[in-house]
Amino acid sequence: MTFKERFYKCGVCGVENKYIVYTSDFISGYSDFDMKPVGSIIGLGASIMECPNCHYANYDIRTTIVSELSNNLKLWNSLSEFQNIIKKYSGTLRKILLVAKQYENNMDYLNAYKTYIMASWVSDDKKTNKFRKKAYQIFTEKILPNYNNNLIQIGDILRMEGNFKNAIKIINAVRELTDKSDHNILKVLDAEIKFIENKDKKRHNLGEIFSEK
């Protein structure tokens, strides 16, 4: 493990403070099944900096994840979602949640998901379930639909290539994960299944299933 001490100005309040910047870490042993690293010397969330003046937090304290917060202490202090985190939590968990909420507000859902998972790793048992549920909600509502679209695309490519065995595996897996209320996606998936069953390798257009007759 190596680190250095640096003086940085906070990207929100502009106050300069000394921060520890970690330039390497050492992790020994296998991770848990939920990918929680085991044996990290610096500790989870240690590379997140928190301004001791205004409590803004980021991996690089000089910048802001949400552009509107840059050099805007008044706005930061007025946002109850962040101020509530500052009042309710402390230490590493507080830093992680402040970063997670910024990612979420900035619609960077993949990083928000990963950071809420990190929050579950450092919290006590009573709070762990809360942050896992939050991560699950973000993944299913904001991330999974994009993955599903990509998987449908791969399934369609495999079908047109005549690889019906793998195409049906992918399409059926996506169908299992698709919300029953998502009628448009289900309609596309059912059409794909029909094409595969018929050994159809032709290119098809969405208009075939969505256009009014």
NORTAHU-V769720 format. One record per residue. N is the residue number from 0. RES is the residue in one small letter. SS is DSSP state (a for helix, b for strand, c for the rest). OMEGA is omega in radians with two decimals (* if undefined). BURIAL is 1 if it has 9 or more other ideal C-beta (glycine too) atoms within 8 Angstrom, else 0. Layout:
{{N,RES,SS,OMEGA,BURIAL} {N,RES,SS,OMEGA,BURIAL}}
//
This chain:
{{0,m,c,3.03,0} {1,t,c,3.13,0} {2,f,b,3.07,1} {3,k,b,3.10,0} {4,e,b,-3.11,0} {5,r,b,3.02,0} {6,f,b,-3.13,0} {7,y,b,3.01,1} {8,k,b,3.13,0} {9,c,c,-3.13,1} {10,g,c,-3.14,1} {11,v,c,-3.05,1} {12,c,c,3.10,1} {13,g,c,-3.14,0} {14,v,c,-3.12,1} {15,e,b,3.10,0} {16,n,b,3.11,1} {17,k,b,3.14,0} {18,y,b,3.02,1} {19,i,b,3.13,0} {20,v,b,3.14,1} {21,y,b,-3.12,1} {22,t,c,3.06,0} {23,s,c,3.11,0} {24,d,c,3.09,0} {25,f,c,3.14,0} {26,i,c,-3.14,1} {27,s,c,3.09,0} {28,g,c,-3.13,0} {29,y,c,3.04,0} {30,s,c,3.01,0} {31,d,c,-3.14,0} {32,f,c,3.09,0} {33,d,c,3.06,0} {34,m,c,3.06,0} {35,k,c,-3.12,0} {36,p,c,-3.14,0} {37,v,c,3.05,1} {38,g,c,3.10,0} {39,s,c,-3.10,1} {40,i,c,-3.06,0} {41,i,c,3.13,1} {42,g,c,-3.12,0} {43,l,c,3.10,1} {44,g,c,-3.07,1} {45,a,c,-3.11,0} {46,s,c,3.02,0} {47,i,c,3.13,1} {48,m,b,3.06,1} {49,e,b,3.14,1} {50,c,c,3.14,1} {51,p,c,-3.12,0} {52,n,c,-3.06,0} {53,c,c,3.13,1} {54,h,c,2.97,1} {55,y,c,-3.11,1} {56,a,b,3.10,1} {57,n,b,3.06,1} {58,y,c,3.02,0} {59,d,c,-3.02,0} {60,i,c,-3.12,1} {61,r,c,-3.10,0} {62,t,c,3.10,0} {63,t,c,3.10,1} {64,i,c,3.09,1} {65,v,c,-3.01,0} {66,s,a,-3.11,0} {67,e,a,-3.11,0} {68,l,a,-3.09,1} {69,s,c,-3.14,1} {70,n,c,-3.08,0} {71,n,c,-3.13,1} {72,l,a,-3.13,1} {73,k,a,3.12,0} {74,l,a,3.14,1} {75,w,a,-3.12,1} {76,n,a,-3.10,0} {77,s,a,-3.07,0} {78,l,c,-3.04,0} {79,s,a,-3.12,0} {80,e,a,3.09,0} {81,f,a,-3.12,1} {82,q,a,3.08,1} {83,n,a,3.08,0} {84,i,a,-3.13,1} {85,i,a,-3.11,1} {86,k,a,-3.00,0} {87,k,a,-3.03,0} {88,y,c,3.14,0} {89,s,c,3.04,0} {90,g,a,-3.06,0} {91,t,a,-3.12,1} {92,l,a,3.13,1} {93,r,a,3.13,1} {94,k,a,-3.10,1} {95,i,a,-3.12,1} {96,l,a,3.10,1} {97,l,a,3.11,1} {98,v,a,-3.13,1} {99,a,a,-3.12,1} {100,k,a,3.09,1} {101,q,a,3.09,1} {102,y,a,-3.13,1} {103,e,a,3.14,1} {104,n,a,-3.13,0} {105,n,c,3.13,0} {106,m,c,3.00,0} {107,d,c,-2.93,1} {108,y,a,3.13,1} {109,l,a,3.11,0} {110,n,a,3.07,0} {111,a,a,3.12,1} {112,y,a,-3.12,1} {113,k,a,-3.08,0} {114,t,a,3.04,1} {115,y,a,3.04,1} {116,i,a,3.10,1} {117,m,a,3.11,1} {118,a,a,3.13,1} {119,s,a,-3.13,1} {120,w,a,-3.04,1} {121,v,a,-3.10,1} {122,s,c,3.11,1} {123,d,c,-3.02,0} {124,d,a,-3.10,0} {125,k,a,-3.10,0} {126,k,a,-3.06,1} {127,t,a,-3.10,1} {128,n,a,3.13,1} {129,k,a,-3.10,1} {130,f,a,3.03,1} {131,r,a,3.12,1} {132,k,a,3.12,0} {133,k,a,3.11,1} {134,a,a,3.13,1} {135,y,a,3.14,0} {136,q,a,3.14,0} {137,i,a,-3.11,1} {138,f,a,-3.06,1} {139,t,a,-3.07,0} {140,e,a,-2.99,0} {141,k,a,-3.04,1} {142,i,a,-3.05,1} {143,l,a,3.13,1} {144,p,a,3.11,1} {145,n,a,3.08,0} {146,y,a,-3.14,0} {147,n,a,3.12,1} {148,n,a,3.11,0} {149,n,a,3.14,0} {150,l,a,3.07,1} {151,i,a,3.12,1} {152,q,a,3.11,0} {153,i,a,3.11,1} {154,g,a,3.14,1} {155,d,a,3.11,1} {156,i,a,3.12,0} {157,l,a,3.10,1} {158,r,a,-3.12,1} {159,m,a,3.07,1} {160,e,c,3.13,0} {161,g,c,3.12,0} {162,n,c,-3.01,0} {163,f,a,-3.11,1} {164,k,a,-3.14,0} {165,n,a,3.12,0} {166,a,a,-3.11,1} {167,i,a,3.08,1} {168,k,a,-3.11,0} {169,i,a,-3.09,1} {170,i,a,3.11,1} {171,n,a,3.12,1} {172,a,a,3.11,1} {173,v,a,-3.13,1} {174,r,a,3.12,1} {175,e,a,-3.08,0} {176,l,a,-3.07,0} {177,t,c,3.11,1} {178,d,c,-3.09,0} {179,k,c,3.13,0} {180,s,c,-3.12,0} {181,d,c,-2.98,0} {182,h,a,-3.10,0} {183,n,a,3.12,0} {184,i,a,3.12,1} {185,l,a,3.12,1} {186,k,a,3.11,1} {187,v,a,-3.13,1} {188,l,a,3.12,1} {189,d,a,3.10,0} {190,a,a,3.11,1} {191,e,a,3.14,1} {192,i,a,3.13,1} {193,k,a,3.11,1} {194,f,a,-3.10,1} {195,i,a,3.14,1} {196,e,a,-3.13,0} {197,n,c,-3.11,0} {198,k,c,-3.08,0} {199,d,c,-3.13,1} {200,k,c,-3.10,0} {201,k,c,3.03,0} {202,r,c,3.13,0} {203,h,c,-3.11,0} {204,n,c,-3.13,0} {205,l,c,3.10,0} {206,g,a,3.14,0} {207,e,a,-3.12,0} {208,i,a,-3.09,0} {209,f,a,-3.11,0} {210,s,c,-3.14,0} {211,e,c,3.12,0} {212,k,c,*,0}}
//
